[in-house]
């Protein structure tokens, strides 16, 4: 299980649902079929634990809305417009 917002290198998978950890966000993508069987129950428990940890991270740091962290996705973006080389 990941520790939400703790680092930029953890990831996990529940079914086909991928969870990637970063210091300023948790990225969740993919899909999951929770079937009414033992595997579906286990996956539902994992989702419950994950969302609980995410909510706990928000609750333990009341300053989350004031933090300005730079994610690796935004750190190389330029603020200027460039011409499209394909036109």
Jmol script that loads the backbone (N, CA, C; Angstrom):
load data "model"
ATOM      1  N   UNK A   1       0.850  -1.181   0.000  1.00  0.00           N
ATOM      2  CA  UNK A   1       0.000   0.000   0.000  1.00  0.00           C
ATOM      3  C   UNK A   1       0.888   1.235   0.000  1.00  0.00           C
ATOM      4  N   UNK A   2       0.534   2.214  -0.800  1.00  0.00           N
ATOM      5  CA  UNK A   2       1.323   3.443  -0.875  1.00  0.00           C
ATOM      6  C   UNK A   2       1.026   4.340   0.318  1.00  0.00           C
ATOM      7  N   UNK A   3       1.921   5.285   0.572  1.00  0.00           N
ATOM      8  CA  UNK A   3       1.702   6.346   1.549  1.00  0.00           C
ATOM      9  C   UNK A   3       1.404   7.609   0.740  1.00  0.00           C
ATOM     10  N   UNK A   4       0.136   8.013   0.643  1.00  0.00           N
ATOM     11  CA  UNK A   4      -0.244   9.131  -0.219  1.00  0.00           C
ATOM     12  C   UNK A   4       0.547  10.406   0.062  1.00  0.00           C
ATOM     13  N   UNK A   5       0.979  11.061  -0.990  1.00  0.00           N
ATOM     14  CA  UNK A   5       1.681  12.341  -0.968  1.00  0.00           C
ATOM     15  C   UNK A   5       3.052  12.267  -0.298  1.00  0.00           C
ATOM     16  N   UNK A   6       3.608  11.075  -0.132  1.00  0.00           N
ATOM     17  CA  UNK A   6       4.864  10.918   0.592  1.00  0.00           C
ATOM     18  C   UNK A   6       6.090  11.017  -0.313  1.00  0.00           C
ATOM     19  N   UNK A   7       5.962  10.647  -1.574  1.00  0.00           N
ATOM     20  CA  UNK A   7       7.125  10.622  -2.460  1.00  0.00           C
ATOM     21  C   UNK A   7       6.670  10.608  -3.916  1.00  0.00           C
ATOM     22  N   UNK A   8       7.616  10.607  -4.817  1.00  0.00           N
ATOM     23  CA  UNK A   8       7.308  10.635  -6.244  1.00  0.00           C
ATOM     24  C   UNK A   8       7.622   9.325  -6.947  1.00  0.00           C
ATOM     25  N   UNK A   9       7.673   8.225  -6.232  1.00  0.00           N
ATOM     26  CA  UNK A   9       8.078   6.985  -6.895  1.00  0.00           C
ATOM     27  C   UNK A   9       7.225   5.763  -6.579  1.00  0.00           C
ATOM     28  N   UNK A  10       6.274   5.853  -5.703  1.00  0.00           N
ATOM     29  CA  UNK A  10       5.449   4.691  -5.392  1.00  0.00           C
ATOM     30  C   UNK A  10       4.293   4.558  -6.365  1.00  0.00           C
ATOM     31  N   UNK A  11       3.928   3.314  -6.648  1.00  0.00           N
ATOM     32  CA  UNK A  11       2.711   3.040  -7.416  1.00  0.00           C
ATOM     33  C   UNK A  11       2.172   1.693  -6.975  1.00  0.00           C
ATOM     34  N   UNK A  12       0.926   1.460  -7.289  1.00  0.00           N
ATOM     35  CA  UNK A  12       0.294   0.190  -6.967  1.00  0.00           C
ATOM     36  C   UNK A  12      -0.814  -0.069  -7.973  1.00  0.00           C
ATOM     37  N   UNK A  13      -1.311  -1.276  -7.969  1.00  0.00           N
ATOM     38  CA  UNK A  13      -2.375  -1.635  -8.888  1.00  0.00           C
ATOM     39  C   UNK A  13      -3.401  -2.481  -8.147  1.00  0.00           C
ATOM     40  N   UNK A  14      -4.668  -2.167  -8.394  1.00  0.00           N
ATOM     41  CA  UNK A  14      -5.791  -2.952  -7.884  1.00  0.00           C
ATOM     42  C   UNK A  14      -6.606  -3.328  -9.106  1.00  0.00           C
ATOM     43  N   UNK A  15      -6.613  -4.583  -9.474  1.00  0.00           N
ATOM     44  CA  UNK A  15      -7.233  -4.978 -10.735  1.00  0.00           C
ATOM     45  C   UNK A  15      -6.498  -4.278 -11.864  1.00  0.00           C
ATOM     46  N   UNK A  16      -7.234  -3.582 -12.711  1.00  0.00           N
ATOM     47  CA  UNK A  16      -6.631  -2.796 -13.785  1.00  0.00           C
ATOM     48  C   UNK A  16      -6.553  -1.315 -13.414  1.00  0.00           C
ATOM     49  N   UNK A  17      -6.822  -1.001 -12.151  1.00  0.00           N
ATOM     50  CA  UNK A  17      -6.757   0.366 -11.663  1.00  0.00           C
ATOM     51  C   UNK A  17      -5.340   0.641 -11.180  1.00  0.00           C
ATOM     52  N   UNK A  18      -4.707   1.674 -11.736  1.00  0.00           N
ATOM     53  CA  UNK A  18      -3.327   2.020 -11.391  1.00  0.00           C
ATOM     54  C   UNK A  18      -3.346   3.278 -10.527  1.00  0.00           C
ATOM     55  N   UNK A  19      -2.567   3.255  -9.464  1.00  0.00           N
ATOM     56  CA  UNK A  19      -2.455   4.390  -8.552  1.00  0.00           C
ATOM     57  C   UNK A  19      -0.996   4.808  -8.503  1.00  0.00           C
ATOM     58  N   UNK A  20      -0.720   6.062  -8.851  1.00  0.00           N
ATOM     59  CA  UNK A  20       0.638   6.598  -8.820  1.00  0.00           C
ATOM     60  C   UNK A  20       0.714   7.697  -7.774  1.00  0.00           C
ATOM     61  N   UNK A  21       1.779   7.669  -7.010  1.00  0.00           N
ATOM     62  CA  UNK A  21       1.967   8.602  -5.913  1.00  0.00           C
ATOM     63  C   UNK A  21       2.923   9.711  -6.314  1.00  0.00           C
ATOM     64  N   UNK A  22       2.584  10.939  -5.947  1.00  0.00           N
ATOM     65  CA  UNK A  22       3.490  12.074  -6.067  1.00  0.00           C
ATOM     66  C   UNK A  22       3.328  12.908  -4.808  1.00  0.00           C
ATOM     67  N   UNK A  23       4.258  13.812  -4.578  1.00  0.00           N
ATOM     68  CA  UNK A  23       4.192  14.618  -3.361  1.00  0.00           C
ATOM     69  C   UNK A  23       3.024  15.595  -3.362  1.00  0.00           C
ATOM     70  N   UNK A  24       2.556  15.983  -4.552  1.00  0.00           N
ATOM     71  CA  UNK A  24       1.470  16.956  -4.608  1.00  0.00           C
ATOM     72  C   UNK A  24       0.157  16.392  -5.136  1.00  0.00           C
ATOM     73  N   UNK A  25       0.150  15.110  -5.503  1.00  0.00           N
ATOM     74  CA  UNK A  25      -1.099  14.517  -5.991  1.00  0.00           C
ATOM     75  C   UNK A  25      -0.985  13.001  -6.020  1.00  0.00           C
ATOM     76  N   UNK A  26      -2.136  12.374  -6.069  1.00  0.00           N
ATOM     77  CA  UNK A  26      -2.242  10.931  -6.278  1.00  0.00           C
ATOM     78  C   UNK A  26      -3.018  10.762  -7.569  1.00  0.00           C
ATOM     79  N   UNK A  27      -2.438  10.030  -8.514  1.00  0.00           N
ATOM     80  CA  UNK A  27      -3.046   9.851  -9.831  1.00  0.00           C
ATOM     81  C   UNK A  27      -3.661   8.458  -9.877  1.00  0.00           C
ATOM     82  N   UNK A  28      -4.935   8.377 -10.235  1.00  0.00           N
ATOM     83  CA  UNK A  28      -5.650   7.098 -10.318  1.00  0.00           C
ATOM     84  C   UNK A  28      -6.247   6.992 -11.709  1.00  0.00           C
ATOM     85  N   UNK A  29      -5.920   5.913 -12.413  1.00  0.00           N
ATOM     86  CA  UNK A  29      -6.481   5.727 -13.747  1.00  0.00           C
ATOM     87  C   UNK A  29      -6.658   4.237 -14.036  1.00  0.00           C
ATOM     88  N   UNK A  30      -7.448   3.950 -15.036  1.00  0.00           N
ATOM     89  CA  UNK A  30      -7.754   2.571 -15.395  1.00  0.00           C
ATOM     90  C   UNK A  30      -9.181   2.238 -15.010  1.00  0.00           C
ATOM     91  N   UNK A  31      -9.458   0.953 -14.903  1.00  0.00           N
ATOM     92  CA  UNK A  31     -10.798   0.549 -14.497  1.00  0.00           C
ATOM     93  C   UNK A  31     -10.701  -0.713 -13.644  1.00  0.00           C
ATOM     94  N   UNK A  32     -11.775  -0.984 -12.977  1.00  0.00           N
ATOM     95  CA  UNK A  32     -11.823  -2.164 -12.122  1.00  0.00           C
ATOM     96  C   UNK A  32     -13.249  -2.705 -12.126  1.00  0.00           C
ATOM     97  N   UNK A  33     -13.365  -4.003 -12.205  1.00  0.00           N
ATOM     98  CA  UNK A  33     -14.659  -4.678 -12.087  1.00  0.00           C
ATOM     99  C   UNK A  33     -14.693  -5.351 -10.725  1.00  0.00           C
ATOM    100  N   UNK A  34     -15.522  -4.844  -9.836  1.00  0.00           N
ATOM    101  CA  UNK A  34     -15.666  -5.455  -8.518  1.00  0.00           C
ATOM    102  C   UNK A  34     -16.775  -6.500  -8.603  1.00  0.00           C
ATOM    103  N   UNK A  35     -16.364  -7.732  -8.778  1.00  0.00           N
ATOM    104  CA  UNK A  35     -17.343  -8.810  -8.857  1.00  0.00           C
ATOM    105  C   UNK A  35     -17.725  -9.246  -7.452  1.00  0.00           C
ATOM    106  N   UNK A  36     -18.902  -9.809  -7.333  1.00  0.00           N
ATOM    107  CA  UNK A  36     -19.419 -10.222  -6.033  1.00  0.00           C
ATOM    108  C   UNK A  36     -18.864 -11.601  -5.683  1.00  0.00           C
ATOM    109  N   UNK A  37     -17.547 -11.612  -5.403  1.00  0.00           N
ATOM    110  CA  UNK A  37     -16.862 -12.850  -5.033  1.00  0.00           C
ATOM    111  C   UNK A  37     -15.696 -12.496  -4.120  1.00  0.00           C
ATOM    112  N   UNK A  38     -14.855 -13.471  -3.794  1.00  0.00           N
ATOM    113  CA  UNK A  38     -13.753 -13.257  -2.857  1.00  0.00           C
ATOM    114  C   UNK A  38     -12.747 -12.237  -3.388  1.00  0.00           C
ATOM    115  N   UNK A  39     -12.412 -12.300  -4.674  1.00  0.00           N
ATOM    116  CA  UNK A  39     -11.468 -11.345  -5.250  1.00  0.00           C
ATOM    117  C   UNK A  39     -12.050  -9.929  -5.233  1.00  0.00           C
ATOM    118  N   UNK A  40     -13.320  -9.797  -5.585  1.00  0.00           N
ATOM    119  CA  UNK A  40     -13.970  -8.491  -5.556  1.00  0.00           C
ATOM    120  C   UNK A  40     -13.974  -7.902  -4.157  1.00  0.00           C
ATOM    121  N   UNK A  41     -14.190  -8.759  -3.167  1.00  0.00           N
ATOM    122  CA  UNK A  41     -14.172  -8.309  -1.770  1.00  0.00           C
ATOM    123  C   UNK A  41     -12.780  -7.813  -1.381  1.00  0.00           C
ATOM    124  N   UNK A  42     -11.746  -8.548  -1.772  1.00  0.00           N
ATOM    125  CA  UNK A  42     -10.367  -8.149  -1.468  1.00  0.00           C
ATOM    126  C   UNK A  42     -10.033  -6.822  -2.137  1.00  0.00           C
ATOM    127  N   UNK A  43     -10.434  -6.658  -3.392  1.00  0.00           N
ATOM    128  CA  UNK A  43     -10.168  -5.416  -4.111  1.00  0.00           C
ATOM    129  C   UNK A  43     -10.928  -4.247  -3.484  1.00  0.00           C
ATOM    130  N   UNK A  44     -12.155  -4.479  -3.056  1.00  0.00           N
ATOM    131  CA  UNK A  44     -12.940  -3.430  -2.398  1.00  0.00           C
ATOM    132  C   UNK A  44     -12.269  -3.011  -1.091  1.00  0.00           C
ATOM    133  N   UNK A  45     -11.709  -3.975  -0.359  1.00  0.00           N
ATOM    134  CA  UNK A  45     -10.989  -3.655   0.871  1.00  0.00           C
ATOM    135  C   UNK A  45      -9.761  -2.798   0.573  1.00  0.00           C
ATOM    136  N   UNK A  46      -9.029  -3.130  -0.503  1.00  0.00           N
ATOM    137  CA  UNK A  46      -7.853  -2.351  -0.878  1.00  0.00           C
ATOM    138  C   UNK A  46      -8.239  -0.920  -1.255  1.00  0.00           C
ATOM    139  N   UNK A  47      -9.323  -0.768  -2.000  1.00  0.00           N
ATOM    140  CA  UNK A  47      -9.799   0.574  -2.361  1.00  0.00           C
ATOM    141  C   UNK A  47     -10.190   1.368  -1.123  1.00  0.00           C
ATOM    142  N   UNK A  48     -10.850   0.698  -0.209  1.00  0.00           N
ATOM    143  CA  UNK A  48     -11.285   1.342   1.037  1.00  0.00           C
ATOM    144  C   UNK A  48     -10.064   1.802   1.841  1.00  0.00           C
ATOM    145  N   UNK A  49      -9.063   0.952   1.960  1.00  0.00           N
ATOM    146  CA  UNK A  49      -7.846   1.297   2.698  1.00  0.00           C
ATOM    147  C   UNK A  49      -7.119   2.468   2.026  1.00  0.00           C
ATOM    148  N   UNK A  50      -7.025   2.424   0.700  1.00  0.00           N
ATOM    149  CA  UNK A  50      -6.353   3.488  -0.040  1.00  0.00           C
ATOM    150  C   UNK A  50      -7.058   4.826   0.145  1.00  0.00           C
ATOM    151  N   UNK A  51      -8.364   4.853  -0.054  1.00  0.00           N
ATOM    152  CA  UNK A  51      -9.088   6.122   0.083  1.00  0.00           C
ATOM    153  C   UNK A  51      -9.048   6.617   1.525  1.00  0.00           C
ATOM    154  N   UNK A  52      -9.050   5.703   2.480  1.00  0.00           N
ATOM    155  CA  UNK A  52      -8.915   6.093   3.881  1.00  0.00           C
ATOM    156  C   UNK A  52      -7.580   6.769   4.147  1.00  0.00           C
ATOM    157  N   UNK A  53      -6.508   6.217   3.579  1.00  0.00           N
ATOM    158  CA  UNK A  53      -5.184   6.822   3.753  1.00  0.00           C
ATOM    159  C   UNK A  53      -5.100   8.188   3.080  1.00  0.00           C
ATOM    160  N   UNK A  54      -5.727   8.322   1.921  1.00  0.00           N
ATOM    161  CA  UNK A  54      -5.733   9.620   1.232  1.00  0.00           C
ATOM    162  C   UNK A  54      -6.472  10.649   2.077  1.00  0.00           C
ATOM    163  N   UNK A  55      -7.636  10.294   2.589  1.00  0.00           N
ATOM    164  CA  UNK A  55      -8.398  11.218   3.431  1.00  0.00           C
ATOM    165  C   UNK A  55      -7.652  11.548   4.713  1.00  0.00           C
ATOM    166  N   UNK A  56      -6.971  10.573   5.281  1.00  0.00           N
ATOM    167  CA  UNK A  56      -6.191  10.799   6.498  1.00  0.00           C
ATOM    168  C   UNK A  56      -5.052  11.791   6.232  1.00  0.00           C
ATOM    169  N   UNK A  57      -4.422  11.695   5.061  1.00  0.00           N
ATOM    170  CA  UNK A  57      -3.358  12.636   4.708  1.00  0.00           C
ATOM    171  C   UNK A  57      -3.906  14.061   4.628  1.00  0.00           C
ATOM    172  N   UNK A  58      -5.102  14.223   4.059  1.00  0.00           N
ATOM    173  CA  UNK A  58      -5.716  15.551   4.007  1.00  0.00           C
ATOM    174  C   UNK A  58      -6.056  16.045   5.408  1.00  0.00           C
ATOM    175  N   UNK A  59      -6.620  15.175   6.234  1.00  0.00           N
ATOM    176  CA  UNK A  59      -7.049  15.570   7.574  1.00  0.00           C
ATOM    177  C   UNK A  59      -5.866  15.903   8.475  1.00  0.00           C
ATOM    178  N   UNK A  60      -4.742  15.227   8.291  1.00  0.00           N
ATOM    179  CA  UNK A  60      -3.599  15.454   9.167  1.00  0.00           C
ATOM    180  C   UNK A  60      -2.832  16.725   8.826  1.00  0.00           C
ATOM    181  N   UNK A  61      -3.084  17.302   7.668  1.00  0.00           N
ATOM    182  CA  UNK A  61      -2.402  18.522   7.272  1.00  0.00           C
ATOM    183  C   UNK A  61      -3.434  19.537   6.810  1.00  0.00           C
ATOM    184  N   UNK A  62      -3.896  20.359   7.720  1.00  0.00           N
ATOM    185  CA  UNK A  62      -4.913  21.354   7.406  1.00  0.00           C
ATOM    186  C   UNK A  62      -4.432  22.424   6.453  1.00  0.00           C
ATOM    187  N   UNK A  63      -3.153  22.454   6.176  1.00  0.00           N
ATOM    188  CA  UNK A  63      -2.602  23.462   5.289  1.00  0.00           C
ATOM    189  C   UNK A  63      -2.534  22.996   3.837  1.00  0.00           C
ATOM    190  N   UNK A  64      -3.124  21.849   3.505  1.00  0.00           N
ATOM    191  CA  UNK A  64      -2.997  21.288   2.161  1.00  0.00           C
ATOM    192  C   UNK A  64      -3.424  22.256   1.074  1.00  0.00           C
ATOM    193  N   UNK A  65      -4.418  23.066   1.337  1.00  0.00           N
ATOM    194  CA  UNK A  65      -4.894  23.978   0.302  1.00  0.00           C
ATOM    195  C   UNK A  65      -3.955  25.162   0.101  1.00  0.00           C
ATOM    196  N   UNK A  66      -3.030  25.394   1.020  1.00  0.00           N
ATOM    197  CA  UNK A  66      -2.098  26.504   0.909  1.00  0.00           C
ATOM    198  C   UNK A  66      -0.747  26.075   0.370  1.00  0.00           C
ATOM    199  N   UNK A  67      -0.519  24.790   0.242  1.00  0.00           N
ATOM    200  CA  UNK A  67       0.770  24.309  -0.252  1.00  0.00           C
ATOM    201  C   UNK A  67       0.893  24.549  -1.747  1.00  0.00           C
ATOM    202  N   UNK A  68       2.064  24.937  -2.151  1.00  0.00           N
ATOM    203  CA  UNK A  68       2.353  25.108  -3.563  1.00  0.00           C
ATOM    204  C   UNK A  68       3.517  24.185  -3.881  1.00  0.00           C
ATOM    205  N   UNK A  69       3.191  22.969  -4.265  1.00  0.00           N
ATOM    206  CA  UNK A  69       4.214  22.005  -4.620  1.00  0.00           C
ATOM    207  C   UNK A  69       4.287  21.900  -6.131  1.00  0.00           C
ATOM    208  N   UNK A  70       5.457  21.630  -6.636  1.00  0.00           N
ATOM    209  CA  UNK A  70       5.648  21.539  -8.079  1.00  0.00           C
ATOM    210  C   UNK A  70       5.754  20.071  -8.465  1.00  0.00           C
ATOM    211  N   UNK A  71       4.781  19.601  -9.201  1.00  0.00           N
ATOM    212  CA  UNK A  71       4.827  18.208  -9.629  1.00  0.00           C
ATOM    213  C   UNK A  71       5.803  18.056 -10.778  1.00  0.00           C
ATOM    214  N   UNK A  72       6.247  16.843 -10.989  1.00  0.00           N
ATOM    215  CA  UNK A  72       7.186  16.599 -12.079  1.00  0.00           C
ATOM    216  C   UNK A  72       6.523  16.830 -13.437  1.00  0.00           C
ATOM    217  N   UNK A  73       5.190  16.756 -13.513  1.00  0.00           N
ATOM    218  CA  UNK A  73       4.490  17.005 -14.770  1.00  0.00           C
ATOM    219  C   UNK A  73       4.537  18.472 -15.173  1.00  0.00           C
ATOM    220  N   UNK A  74       4.598  19.369 -14.200  1.00  0.00           N
ATOM    221  CA  UNK A  74       4.539  20.799 -14.496  1.00  0.00           C
ATOM    222  C   UNK A  74       5.899  21.472 -14.475  1.00  0.00           C
ATOM    223  N   UNK A  75       6.932  20.822 -13.998  1.00  0.00           N
ATOM    224  CA  UNK A  75       8.208  21.478 -13.777  1.00  0.00           C
ATOM    225  C   UNK A  75       8.930  21.857 -15.064  1.00  0.00           C
ATOM    226  N   UNK A  76       8.602  21.236 -16.184  1.00  0.00           N
ATOM    227  CA  UNK A  76       9.309  21.558 -17.427  1.00  0.00           C
ATOM    228  C   UNK A  76       8.449  22.343 -18.414  1.00  0.00           C
ATOM    229  N   UNK A  77       7.327  22.829 -17.977  1.00  0.00           N
ATOM    230  CA  UNK A  77       6.450  23.586 -18.868  1.00  0.00           C
ATOM    231  C   UNK A  77       6.925  25.022 -19.008  1.00  0.00           C
ATOM    232  N   UNK A  78       6.831  25.523 -20.208  1.00  0.00           N
ATOM    233  CA  UNK A  78       7.181  26.907 -20.484  1.00  0.00           C
ATOM    234  C   UNK A  78       5.910  27.743 -20.459  1.00  0.00           C
ATOM    235  N   UNK A  79       6.045  28.982 -20.028  1.00  0.00           N
ATOM    236  CA  UNK A  79       4.888  29.872 -20.000  1.00  0.00           C
ATOM    237  C   UNK A  79       4.662  30.599 -21.318  1.00  0.00           C
ATOM    238  N   UNK A  80       5.501  30.344 -22.296  1.00  0.00           N
ATOM    239  CA  UNK A  80       5.346  31.026 -23.568  1.00  0.00           C
ATOM    240  C   UNK A  80       4.739  30.083 -24.611  1.00  0.00           C
ATOM    241  N   UNK A  81       4.045  30.658 -25.556  1.00  0.00           N
ATOM    242  CA  UNK A  81       3.470  29.888 -26.659  1.00  0.00           C
ATOM    243  C   UNK A  81       4.526  29.673 -27.730  1.00  0.00           C
ATOM    244  N   UNK A  82       4.492  28.508 -28.350  1.00  0.00           N
ATOM    245  CA  UNK A  82       5.417  28.232 -29.438  1.00  0.00           C
ATOM    246  C   UNK A  82       4.612  27.856 -30.676  1.00  0.00           C
ATOM    247  N   UNK A  83       5.193  28.047 -31.842  1.00  0.00           N
ATOM    248  CA  UNK A  83       4.534  27.714 -33.094  1.00  0.00           C
ATOM    249  C   UNK A  83       4.446  26.201 -33.236  1.00  0.00           C
ATOM    250  N   UNK A  84       3.356  25.740 -33.804  1.00  0.00           N
ATOM    251  CA  UNK A  84       3.170  24.317 -34.051  1.00  0.00           C
ATOM    252  C   UNK A  84       4.034  23.908 -35.244  1.00  0.00           C
ATOM    253  N   UNK A  85       5.011  23.021 -35.073  1.00  0.00           N
ATOM    254  CA  UNK A  85       5.896  22.643 -36.185  1.00  0.00           C
ATOM    255  C   UNK A  85       5.207  21.755 -37.222  1.00  0.00           C
ATOM    256  N   UNK A  86       3.991  21.302 -36.948  1.00  0.00           N
ATOM    257  CA  UNK A  86       3.294  20.400 -37.862  1.00  0.00           C
ATOM    258  C   UNK A  86       2.334  21.135 -38.786  1.00  0.00           C
ATOM    259  N   UNK A  87       2.271  22.432 -38.684  1.00  0.00           N
ATOM    260  CA  UNK A  87       1.381  23.200 -39.572  1.00  0.00           C
ATOM    261  C   UNK A  87       2.127  23.749 -40.744  1.00  0.00           C
TER     262      UNK A  87
END
end "model"
wireframe off; spacefill off
backbone 0.3
color backbone group
